[in-house]
Amino acid sequence: MFATVLGLTACGSTTAPETRTTPTEQKVSPAAVSKPAKVTQIPGDTAQNVSPADPVQVVVADGGITEVHLVNDQGREVNGLVSPDKHSWTATESLGYDRSYTWSGSALGADGKKVALAGSFHTLRPGRTISASINVADGATVGIGEPIVLNFSSPVQDKAAVERALTVQTSNQTTGGSWAWLDDETVHYRPKDYWPANTKVTLLAKLYGTPFGNGAYGAEDMSVSFTVGRSLIIRGNTQTHRLQVFQDGKQIADYPASYGLDSDPGRVTNSGTHLVMSKSATFAMTNPKYHYENVVVPWAVRISNNGEFMHGYAPSIWAQGNTNVSHGCANLAPDNAKAVYDEVLPGDPVEITGSTQQLGPKDGDYYDWAVSWDQWLAKSALHG
């Protein structure tokens, strides 16, 4: 049992009983809420060698942003946005290389007083910049085997940093893949298996400000979006002398073909998964080693950079379906070649089996699907 204690004052009078309040009844003194604004500028004053890829922000605690200005040494102001709660400002564009920037503006604290923004910083000066190109055009529709390829203008030393700057997004959100460096200037991306049909793919390459090694930095950001079309796979067997077309898992065509001469390794059509790379209504074939020049063929579909095509060739119709006589190409009757030509997209797989030679690095782009998945991962600067 608690009792109320009455106390005596120094004069001998009694005091009123002590009054206790609950936490919700306690009052906060004005001094507790009247705090000055705490302003953090990123980058801070006197910062040097700032990467344009780094965050550029003003963050305010115990107050809100009144105004922010960030101006470079040519008088150009950087665009930015203030958050709805006015606790932060973030630049919405990249900074330039080798530029000085000056902060100005203010924040208003809970104490009703303004705190000025001030100071300056300098961005890094790259020893050189490296640019890149992408193999797929924005908005293109490609086959299920098409890799994403970035070709750089100079060798890349810091491959891991570049890979971290590359993001691949897919509409189905389940198709994962990996980058693989096929040489110091070329990196390819593909899934473990072919892309699912009708997948939409976006590459975001945040290369600007990314260190490429040895003082080099990325020249610019890049992006591309494309669509994977229907599933179409062409399968050729050099021993049965057939070329078959499968769409969405069903065979839609079966053509007699003549492949590269089996007895000459230099003429054999390589086994392995090729890709449709390009096509021409007519193409002039030249091979000095085998003594022919400007032999024009119709409906030529390139499937490797070593001279392998699928194309029409009327003079070998007698051999198509029974004998291999070509110099590495898949010869078809002109009408059949046109049907193939009309159907294919860049990136459609052309799976060749039955020959003594294998598609590989010596054949140039694209031999991506001739590499096992474990070997592919090993070519990544991150996974490897």
Disulfide bonds with the S-S distance in Angstrom:
none
